[in-house]
Amino acid sequence: MKKAKGFTLIELLIVVAIIGILAALLIPNALTAMQKAKQKGTMKDVATISTALADYITDNGSGPAHNGAIDAAFQAFVSPFYIKVCPINDQWGFPFEVTSGQAAGAVRGCNITGVDDFIVLSLARDGIADGVDYDETQPDAAMYVVSTMADFGNDLIMFNGNWVRAPQTRQ
């Protein structure tokens, strides 16, 4: 009589258990890496928009009057001369917000009092303002360290080309 070839039930269960253990170890790291990549991509986009605004202000003496999400009117100011394609949404799909070219007072703690002041921000992963604003008396207080998945929900804010709310490296 010929013996049937194949795997036993025990062998299959061991393989499934090993795959399950590997997945449990690797999936959280993969999710964190994806969020970090989205955060860094969004930070790059915010810096690109800020650079385009700074260039616009250098050429025109004041920023384009804008307050809110990036729309076609704002894109017409910066595209294609200052930036080839102006990003509209961050890496999580939420719209970037820009305030510029006006005496708007304090926006998220940043004093937009001159026509050459501007702020570019992303509400990050959750799309909701995190309630932490820039304080010029304590400039580093709004910076944060990413240590948990919830930290990817912290806003990203650039004021006049400088980060005032963003992740920083551990000291």
N, C-alpha and C positions, 0 to 999 in steps of 0.2 A: 504494500500500500504506500502510495506517495504522500509525503507530508505537505500540507498547504502552506504556501509562502505568504508572508504578510506580517504586520505588526500586531502585537498583543494589545489588549485594552490597557494594561498597565503602562506599556511603552507610550501609547498615545496620550494617556493622562499626564505622564511626566513631561512630555513635550509641550502640551497645552499649559501646564503649570509654569514651566520655564518661560514661555512666551508671555504669559500673564504677568509674571514678576518683572520681566524686562520692560513691558509696556507701562506698568505702574511706576517704574523708576524713570523712564524716559519721557513720558507724555508731559508731566509738569515742566520739565526743563525745556521741552520744545515749545510749549505755550508761552513761557516766559521769554524765550528767544524771539518768538514772533511779535510779542508786544513791544519788546525792546527795539526791534527793527522798525516797527511802525512809529515808535516814539522818535527815533533818530531820523527817520525819513520826514516826519512832520517838523522836527526842529530845523532840518535843512530847508524845507519849504518856507518856514517862517523867516529864516535868515535871508533867503532869496528874495522874498517879497519886501523885507526891510531894506535890503540893498537897493532894490529897484526904486523904492520910495526915496531913499537918501539921494540917489542919482537924479531923480525927478526934481527934488528940492534944490539940489545944487544947480541944475540948469534953469529952474523957473523961479527960485527965490521963496517959494512956498509949496506946501503939499497940496494935493488935490483934496478938495473938501469932500470928506466921506466919513460916514459913521454907520457901521453895521457890517453885515456879511458882504463878501466880495461879490459884486454884480457886474453886468456888462459895462456900466458907466465907469466903474473903477478900472476894469480891465482895459478900457479904451485909453486911460491915462498912462498906463505902464506897458502895455503890449502894443506892438512888438519891439518898440525902441529900447526900453529899459530891461525888459524880460521877454524872452521869446514867447513862452506860454505861461500865463499867470495861473498858478494853482488856485482852485476855488475851494476845495475841500481838503481836510487833513487826511491822514492815512486811515483813520477810522470812519471816514465818510461824513464828518460834520463840517459845516462851513467855517472857514477862517473869518475872523472879525478884524476890521481895520477902522481906526479912528485917526483922522489926519486933517491937516490944513485948517484948523479952526481953534478958537479959544473955547474948548469944551470943558475946561476945569479938570477936576480929578476923575480919571477913568481907571478903575482898579488900582488906585493909589498913585498913579502916574499923573503928574500935573501937565496936562496938555493946554498950555496957556499961549503958546505962540503958533504962528502959521507954519512953522517948520518942525513942530513936534508931531510925533506919530506913535501909535501903538499897534502892534500886530499880535493877535493871540489865537490860540487853539484851545478849545475846551476839552481836548484830549479824549481818552477812551470812553468816558461816560457821557460826553456831550453836555455836561452840566457844570456851571461855574463852581469851583471848589470853595469859594468864600475867603481865600487867602489873597490879600492884596499887597502890593509893594509898599514898603515904608522907607522913605529916604533917610530916616534917622537910623534905621537898622537894615542896611541894604542886603545883607546875607540872610535875613530872617525868612524870606519867602522862598529861598532855595531849599531843595529837599534831596534826600537820598532815596533811591529806589531799592526797597528791601522786601516789599511784598507786591503781589499782583494789584492790590488796591492803589498803590502809588502811581500806576499808569493812568489813573483817573485825574491826577493833579494837572492843573492847567499849565500851558506853556505860553509865556508872555515876553515879548521883546519890545522895549521902549527906546525909541530913538537909536535903534541898532544895537542895543545892549540887552542881554538877558537879565530880567528881573524876577522871573518865576520859571525855574527850570531845574532839572536834576543836576546834581553835582557829584563829583567822585568822593568816595569816603576819604577822610583825612587820617 
